[in-house]
Amino acid sequence: MAPPNPNARRYSPTTMWDSTSLFQFGDMQEIIQNFVRVHVDAPGMEEGAPVFPLGYQYPSLDQLADMIPCILQYLNFSTVIGVGVGAGAYVLSRYTLTHPDTVEGLVLINIDPNAKGWMDWAAHKLTGLTSSIPEMILGHLFSQEELSGNSELIQKYRHIITHAPNLENIELYWNSYNNRRDLNLERGGAVTLKCPVMLVVGDQAPHEDAVVECNSKLDPTQTSFLKMADSGGQPQLTQPGKLTEAFKYFLQGMGYMASSCMTRLSRSRTASLTSAASIDGNRSRSRTLSQSSESGTLPSGPPGHTMEVSC
């Protein structure tokens, strides 16, 4: 592991609906000080990206996952803790299935591990006949209640997406996401995520059912499931404080940040946190995130690396 880097190397500017805003949250700075952070954008998603030429074949999500080893080799990273939202969560999961020894843990927000079925495909096609790409993407990111409320956050993201200079690239990425393959996860089977995983979704979010199903397919002794009340479709935007606190608990369960003080979740009465617990050797890997929990005493680990993959 490399020593902590106060400047935290980062590649590519902020994209629209990734986890970057979460890492800019004030309470998250304690985590950033202990890790080397790298942000990875999908092709054509970075700020100022030129529009791909007509007929460009955008990579599949599987192909994007296959690009990660080159990034880690270039940065000389032996292991990472991955944080991904939506398509980024899928890409990190696909990578972890083929390179389990390089991933210490995963934080997966709004992951859908399933390929679209025929009914989903038909509904997507019908929606495409009556809705613009920006509206379809907004419907993917936020709940109908949020869209109907037309809050300042919704107005902001509607403006960003509608006026994005790389909207053609976003549409290609969007199509690639909708053509994803099933991860075929199976609890107790050969295809599963073997590292500690924290699944995150907002209550009543568009992805709630998919994340619940994903939780049912993973090892309960290695998986934390965080369903956040009053957070809508993008909890990293609407509830960054609670999510940051849960992330700290998750890292503590892996042996990092033993001295970090936890207070927010013990006061909260809005977060719904469920999980299981296990012991692996001398390292406690607790997966129980309780509203009344206090910080425990865990062995501190060496500084590590975090990798974001944007959605």
matplotlib code that plots the C-alpha trace (Angstrom):
import matplotlib.pyplot as plt

x = [0.0, 1.2, 1.3, -1.5, -1.4, -2.8, -3.3, -5.1, -4.4, -7.6, -8.2, -10.9, -13.1, -16.5, -19.2, -22.9, -24.2, -21.2, -19.8, -17.5, -19.8, -19.8, -16.0, -16.2, -18.5, -16.8, -17.0, -15.5, -12.2, -11.2, -11.4, -9.6, -6.7, -6.2, -6.4, -5.1, -8.2, -8.6, -11.6, -12.2, -14.6, -16.1, -14.9, -16.4, -17.8, -15.1, -15.6, -14.7, -14.8, -15.1, -18.2, -17.5, -17.8, -21.0, -20.9, -18.5, -18.8, -19.0, -17.5, -19.8, -19.8, -17.8, -15.2, -15.0, -14.4, -11.6, -9.9, -9.4, -6.3, -4.4, -5.4, -4.2, -1.0, -0.3, -0.9, 1.0, -1.9, -2.0, -5.5, -8.3, -11.6, -14.1, -16.9, -19.4, -22.8, -25.2, -23.2, -20.0, -21.2, -21.9, -18.5, -16.7, -18.7, -17.9, -14.2, -14.2, -15.7, -12.7, -10.0, -11.1, -7.6, -7.2, -10.4, -10.5, -14.1, -16.9, -19.4, -22.1, -24.8, -27.9, -26.5, -28.7, -26.9, -29.5, -29.7, -32.9, -35.6, -38.0, -40.6, -38.0, -36.7, -40.2, -40.9, -37.6, -38.4, -41.9, -40.6, -38.0, -40.8, -42.4, -39.5, -36.2, -32.9, -32.5, -35.9, -35.2, -32.0, -33.7, -36.3, -33.4, -31.7, -34.6, -37.9, -41.2, -42.0, -38.8, -39.4, -43.0, -41.7, -39.3, -37.0, -33.9, -31.8, -34.0, -34.0, -30.2, -29.7, -32.3, -30.4, -27.0, -28.1, -30.2, -27.4, -24.5, -22.1, -21.3, -25.0, -24.3, -21.6, -24.0, -26.5, -24.0, -23.1, -26.8, -27.3, -24.3, -25.7, -29.2, -27.5, -25.5, -25.3, -26.5, -23.8, -25.4, -24.6, -25.5, -25.4, -23.1, -22.3, -19.2, -20.1, -20.3, -18.5, -16.1, -14.9, -16.8, -19.6, -21.8, -25.0, -26.7, -30.1, -32.6, -36.1, -38.6, -35.7, -36.0, -33.3, -34.7, -36.0, -32.8, -30.5, -32.7, -32.4, -28.7, -28.5, -30.3, -27.7, -24.6, -23.0, -24.8, -21.6, -19.8, -22.6, -24.0, -27.3, -28.1, -31.6, -31.7, -35.0, -35.8, -32.9, -34.6, -32.8, -29.3, -28.4, -24.9, -26.4, -29.2, -27.8, -24.0, -23.5, -25.3, -23.7, -20.2, -20.8, -21.9, -18.8, -16.6, -18.2, -17.7, -14.0, -13.7, -15.1, -12.2, -9.6, -9.1, -9.6, -10.0, -9.7, -12.5, -15.3, -18.8, -21.7, -24.1, -25.7, -26.2, -28.4, -30.2, -33.7, -34.2, -31.6, -32.6, -29.5, -29.5, -26.8, -25.0, -21.6, -18.7, -15.1, -12.2, -9.1, -8.0, -9.7, -13.3, -15.4, -18.6, -21.4, -23.9, -24.6, -27.0, -28.6, -27.4, -23.9, -20.8, -17.4, -15.5, -11.8, -10.4, -6.9, -5.7, -4.6, -2.2, -3.3, -5.1, -6.5, -10.0, -11.2, -14.4, -16.0, -18.6, -22.1]
y = [0.0, 3.5, 6.1, 8.6, 11.4, 14.7, 15.8, 12.5, 11.9, 12.2, 11.7, 13.5, 16.3, 15.8, 14.1, 14.5, 11.7, 10.0, 9.8, 12.8, 15.1, 12.6, 12.8, 16.6, 16.5, 18.0, 14.9, 12.8, 14.6, 12.4, 9.4, 11.1, 11.8, 8.1, 6.9, 7.7, 8.6, 8.1, 9.1, 7.2, 8.5, 6.3, 7.3, 10.6, 11.4, 13.8, 17.5, 19.0, 15.6, 15.9, 14.3, 10.9, 10.7, 9.3, 5.5, 5.2, 1.9, 2.6, 0.0, -2.4, -2.3, -5.6, -3.9, -1.0, -3.4, -5.0, -1.5, -1.3, -3.6, -1.2, 1.7, -0.1, -1.2, 2.4, 3.7, 0.8, -0.2, -3.7, -3.5, -1.0, -0.3, 0.5, 3.1, 3.1, 4.5, 2.9, 1.8, 2.5, 0.0, -2.6, -2.1, -2.4, -5.6, -7.1, -6.3, -7.8, -11.1, -11.6, -10.0, -10.7, -10.6, -6.9, -5.6, -5.2, -4.0, -2.4, 0.4, -0.1, 2.6, 1.9, -1.2, -3.3, -6.6, -7.9, -7.6, -6.0, -8.5, -8.4, -6.4, -3.9, -3.7, -3.1, -0.5, 1.2, 1.3, 2.7, 5.4, 6.4, 7.1, 9.7, 11.0, 12.7, 11.2, 13.7, 12.9, 9.2, 9.6, 11.7, 9.0, 6.5, 8.7, 10.0, 8.8, 9.9, 11.7, 13.7, 14.5, 15.7, 17.8, 19.5, 20.6, 22.7, 19.6, 18.2, 21.5, 21.6, 18.2, 18.6, 21.7, 20.0, 17.0, 18.8, 21.3, 18.9, 19.5, 15.8, 14.6, 12.4, 10.6, 10.3, 8.7, 6.1, 5.3, 5.1, 2.6, 0.6, 0.5, -0.7, -3.5, -4.8, -8.5, -10.2, -10.6, -14.0, -13.6, -16.5, -16.8, -19.7, -20.3, -19.9, -16.5, -14.1, -11.1, -12.5, -9.2, -7.0, -5.1, -2.2, -1.9, 1.5, 2.6, 5.3, 4.3, 4.4, 4.9, 3.6, 1.0, -0.2, -3.6, -4.3, -3.5, -5.6, -8.5, -8.0, -8.2, -11.5, -13.0, -12.0, -13.6, -12.1, -12.4, -10.1, -7.8, -4.6, -3.3, 0.3, 1.5, 5.3, 6.9, 10.3, 10.2, 9.7, 8.2, 9.7, 9.3, 10.5, 13.8, 14.1, 12.4, 12.7, 12.9, 9.7, 7.9, 9.1, 7.8, 4.5, 4.4, 5.0, 2.1, -0.1, 0.8, 0.2, -3.3, -3.9, -2.8, 0.8, 4.1, 2.5, 5.8, 7.5, 8.8, 7.9, 10.1, 10.8, 7.4, 7.0, 10.2, 9.4, 8.0, 8.1, 5.6, 1.9, -0.2, -4.0, -6.6, -9.6, -10.1, -12.5, -12.9, -13.6, -14.6, -11.9, -9.1, -8.3, -7.8, -6.6, -6.0, -4.7, -1.0, -0.1, 3.2, 3.0, 1.8, 3.5, 3.3, 0.1, -0.6, -2.3, -2.9, -0.1, -1.0, 0.6, 3.4, 2.1, 3.2, 4.1, 4.1, 5.7, 4.7, 7.2, 6.3]
z = [0.0, -0.8, 2.0, 2.3, -0.2, 0.9, -2.7, -3.6, -7.3, -9.3, -13.0, -15.0, -13.7, -12.2, -14.2, -13.6, -11.5, -9.9, -6.4, -6.7, -4.8, -1.9, -1.6, -1.6, 1.5, 4.6, 6.8, 4.0, 4.3, 7.2, 4.9, 2.1, 4.3, 4.8, 1.2, -2.3, -4.2, -8.0, -10.0, -13.3, -15.9, -18.6, -22.2, -23.3, -19.9, -18.7, -18.8, -22.1, -23.9, -27.7, -29.2, -30.7, -34.4, -36.0, -36.0, -33.1, -31.3, -27.6, -25.3, -23.5, -19.7, -19.7, -21.9, -19.5, -16.7, -18.7, -18.8, -15.1, -14.8, -17.1, -14.8, -11.7, -13.4, -14.5, -11.0, -9.4, -7.2, -6.0, -4.3, -4.2, -2.4, -5.1, -4.9, -7.8, -8.6, -11.1, -14.1, -12.2, -9.5, -12.2, -13.8, -10.5, -9.7, -13.1, -12.6, -9.1, -10.3, -12.6, -10.4, -6.8, -5.3, -6.2, -4.5, -0.7, -0.6, -2.6, -2.0, -4.6, -4.9, -7.0, -8.5, -10.9, -11.4, -13.9, -17.6, -19.0, -19.6, -22.6, -20.6, -19.6, -23.1, -24.5, -21.9, -22.7, -26.4, -25.8, -23.4, -26.1, -28.5, -26.2, -24.0, -24.8, -23.7, -20.9, -19.5, -19.7, -17.8, -15.2, -14.8, -14.2, -11.6, -9.6, -8.3, -9.8, -6.6, -6.9, -10.5, -9.8, -6.9, -9.3, -6.5, -7.0, -7.3, -10.1, -11.9, -11.7, -13.1, -15.8, -16.9, -16.7, -18.7, -21.3, -22.0, -21.8, -24.7, -24.8, -24.8, -27.8, -25.7, -22.8, -25.0, -26.1, -22.5, -21.7, -24.4, -23.3, -19.8, -21.0, -23.0, -20.0, -19.3, -16.2, -13.5, -12.6, -9.0, -6.8, -3.0, -2.1, -5.8, -7.9, -9.1, -6.2, -4.7, -2.2, -0.7, 1.9, 0.1, 1.2, -0.9, -0.8, -2.1, -1.3, 0.0, -2.9, -5.3, -8.9, -8.1, -4.8, -6.0, -7.9, -5.0, -2.6, -5.1, -5.3, -1.5, -1.6, -3.9, -1.9, 1.1, 4.2, 6.3, 3.9, 2.9, 4.5, 3.1, 3.6, 2.7, 3.3, 4.1, 2.7, 0.3, -3.1, -6.1, -5.4, -1.7, -2.3, -3.2, -0.7, 2.4, 2.1, 5.9, 6.7, 3.8, 4.9, 8.4, 7.1, 4.8, 7.9, 9.7, 6.6, 6.6, 10.3, 9.7, 7.3, 9.9, 8.7, 10.6, 14.1, 15.9, 13.9, 16.0, 14.9, 16.0, 13.2, 12.8, 16.6, 16.5, 13.3, 13.3, 9.5, 8.2, 7.8, 8.2, 8.0, 7.7, 9.3, 11.0, 10.8, 12.1, 9.8, 11.6, 14.0, 12.0, 12.9, 9.8, 11.4, 8.9, 11.5, 11.2, 14.0, 14.7, 18.3, 17.5, 18.9, 17.4, 18.2, 18.7, 15.6, 14.4, 12.2, 8.7, 6.3, 4.1, 1.0, -2.3, -3.3, -6.9, -8.0, -11.3, -12.4, -13.6]

ax = plt.figure().add_subplot(projection="3d")
ax.plot(x, y, z, "-o")
ax.set_aspect("equal")
plt.show()
